[in-house]
Amino acid sequence: MPNALDQLTTTLGAPPPPEFATLTPDELARLDAYVRAALDTRRAALDGAVNSGMRLIPRLARPAVKKVLGL
């Protein structure tokens, strides 16, 4: 099992501040869970916004727009 600081680094996609090394493994795991939950919430909100915005585009143009957006 990877250590908690390595897991948080993977979740963040960048090294955390040096002060995070003073946190306990339980605190780091909890922080990792909070960050993951926030990322999931943001992903769901963005998906909802894209889906809502796609309704404004004429149906025949949607495949081209999705291709341009990389969806």
N, C-alpha and C positions, 0 to 999 in steps of 0.2 A: 504494500500500500504506500503510495507516495506521501511524503510528509506534507503537513497542512500548508506550509508556506509555499512549497512547490505547486500545490494544487491551486492556491490563490493566484499565484503568478500565471498559471495556465489560464485561469478564468479571466483575469484582467487583460491578458495578452501583453503584459509589460511587467517589469519588476516592481513590486510595491515599494513604498517608502521604507527607508532603513528602520524607522521606528516600529514598523510592524513586526520586526524580529523579536521585540520584547513581549509580544502577545503570547498567551498560552496556546497550545494546539486546539483546545476547545473553542477559544475565542476566534482563532483563525478559521476554524471550520464553520462557526456561526457566521462570520463575516463573508466567507465564501458562499454560504447558502443565501445570504441577503443579496449579494451581488448577482448571483445566478437568478434569483427571483426578480430582481430589477431588470436584468437583461431580457428575461422571458416576457415580462410585462411590456417592456418597450417594443420587443419584437411583435407581440400581439397587437399593440396599438398601431405600429407601422403597417402591419398586414391589413388591419381594418381600414386604415386611411387609404392604402393603395386600392383595395377592393371597392371602397366607396368612390374614389376618384375615377376608377375604370368605368363606373356607370355613366359618367359624363361624356365618355368617348363613344362615338357611334359603333355599334356592334361589329360592323365589317372592318373597322380600323383597329379593333382591339388586338388581334394577333400581331399586327405590325408594331403597335405601341409596346406590347409585352416583350417582343423581340428586342426592340431598341432599349428597353429598360432592363433587359436581362432576366426577365421573369419566366 
